Amino acid sequence: MPRASGRILVVDDNKVIRQLIRVNLELEGFEVVTAGDGAECLEVVHQVRPDVVTLDVVMPRLDGLRTAARLRADPRTRDLPIAIVSASTQYEVDAGFAVGVDAFLSKPFEPAELIGLVRQLAEREVGGTAGDASGAGSPASLSRVRRRTGESGTPAQA
């Protein structure tokens, strides 16, 4: 499988989770920048200019859903692919889709799930626009695949 490319901004208040995500994505060829919460994300997003942002939901200062809403409200980041990587409730999933989150990945997750999701979002950013409603990288197909939080809460076994 070809190595990926692109810059990913990983936002999580848990340092261990940030490092886990960073290592897995870097092993696939992504450049990774991290932030400890939503407020830090908003401070660095314009300097870093990521291709994809992953957000935890529960974080101090500014949570992931409010961060996603602010990213969508800013013309400079309105089309930036956003994935929530969190142990989310169905309410949070619904609220996330309402503010424009592209996909959810439930914790705990398999590294291959994370890599596949980020790769799809990064390819969508490089290959087209966020408004593209067709193809495997569209928000509808990603959200359908990743809407797993209402189930058992455990990762799917391949």
GILIN-V785898 format. One record per helix or strand. SS is the DSSP state (hx for helix, st for strand). FROM is the first residue (numbers start at 1). TO is the last residue. Records with the same first field share a line. If there is no record, write none. Layout:
SS: FROM-TO, FROM-TO
//
This chain:
st: 7-11, 31-35, 52-55, 81-86, 103-106
hx: 15-27, 38-48, 64-73, 90-99, 111-127, 139-146
//
